[in-house]
């Protein structure tokens, strides 16, 4: 089975292109299904959640990202599926659409409690461009023409996620995952401008160290668009079972983050959790710091399926 894992890893690394067009991943690890379809309901929980990120507060045209998502595990069939609405806006460009995910789980992969999830995702988005409020330095710049328009485009993504111990509170383990977004997509044409969609790689690796009802989870995340690594995020999370979590993060762009949240057990029934958390970060780079801090908020309802 090891050779199949290697094939997936190298396949994801092969198809990459140029320029970042998708938002970077988040240090709030519960959001990974948005960037990697293989993470959909990976621990056999039905999940209804939402996420909102506001970057560079006070900066005109700053990025906004939000999603609401449903994930459902089909336990006996060793698979899971998810659907959600995603909104992304940066300056004159905005995208809103539906994201569908599917993951198949290979149990006892490489170890007794190991699990390899293979996922595929499809997105159907409406791409909008409105340059009426954009200030340009050159009057001959194409944006000076006050372009307005929309275009519909689908895309397909794929990924894998492996954990050596799928039982989160039953011993230590490590995990690794990667996804390739926009493996296939159509071009986006607005007023003869071709907004070619580029392939993006999201990679994460880490571990989980459990002691009684406490767990530490160090993780490294990489956002990559050939030929550049857009960002590298380092994150350390502490979780007290059914109580709270807290974490610290650092990014290669001199970004420092702090996060925390509460975990409320047995909300609406046994074997359920309500998670509510937030993250704040600030850039200490001389240029990016002027853009202001960023804030992320997360809420999720988890119900374990037997």
Residue, then its C-alpha position, 0 to 999 in steps of 0.5 A: x500500500x505504501x507505493x499507492x501513497x507515494x503515487x498520490x504524493x508525486x501526482x499532486x506535486x506534478x501539476x502546478x502552475x503560476x500565481x496565487x489566486x486562492x486564499x491561504x489555509x488557516x491555522x484553525x485546523x478544523x477548516x482544512x476540508x475547504x483546502x483539502x477534500x480528503x479531510x471531509x468528515x475524516x474522524x466519522x463526525x457529522x459536522x455543520x460549521x462556518x468560518x469567516x476571515x477578515x484580513x488587513x483590517x482598515x485596508x481598502x479592498x482587503x481580502x474577505x473569506x467565508x464559508x458554511x459547510x456540511x460534512x457527513x460520514x458514511x461509516x459502513x461504506x468507509x467514505x464521506x461527503x460534504x457540501x458548502x457555500x464559499x465566498x471570497x473577495x479581494x479588491x475588485x474581484x469576488x467569487x461565490x459558489x458551491x463546493x462539493x467534496x468526496x473522500x474514500x477512507x482506507x482503514x488500517x493503512x500502514x498501521x492498525x489505527x492508520x487511515x488514508x483518505x483520498x478525496x476529490x472536490x468540485x467547485x462551481x463559482x461565479x467570478x465577478x470583476x468590478x474595477x470602478x473603484x480602483x485607483x491606477x497609476x497609469x491612465x493606459x492601465x486596462x483597469x482604467x476602463x471601469x470593467x464590470x462583468x461576471x463569469x461562471x467557472x467550474x473546477x476540480x481538486x484532489x488530495x490525500x490525508x494520512x493519519x497514523x492514529x485515527x483515534x484522536x484520544x487513544x495514543x500519539x500519532x502523526x499526520x500528513x496531507x496535501x491537495x491540489x486545487x484547480x487541477x482542471x478548470x475553465x478560463x474566466x473571460x470578462x470583457x475579453x480579459x482572460x483570467x486563467x486559473x492556476x493550480x495551487x498546492x496546500x500541504x500540511x504535516x504534523x503530529x498529535x501528542x496525547x497525555x490523558x485528556x490533554x493533547x499538543x498538536x504541532x503542525x507545518x502548513x505550506x501554500x505553494x504555487x510554482x515557482x514560489x512558496x507563497x507562505x509557510x505557517x508554523x502552528x502549535x495547538x493545545x487541547x483539553x478534551x471537551x473543554x477548550x483549545x489554544x494555539x500560537x502560530x508564526x508565518x514566513x511573512x513575519x506573521x504571528x497569530x494567537x487562537x483559542x476556543x471553547x468546546x461544549x460537549x453533549x449539546x443537543x445529545x450524547x456524543x456531540x460537541x459545539x466548538x466556538x473559536x477565534x484567531x487573530x494575527x498581526x504582521x511585523x514586516x515593515x510593509x505588510x504591518x501597515x495593512x493592519x491585523x487580521x481576524x478569523x472566527x469559527x463555529x462548528x457542531x460535531x455529532x459522532x456517527x457509529 
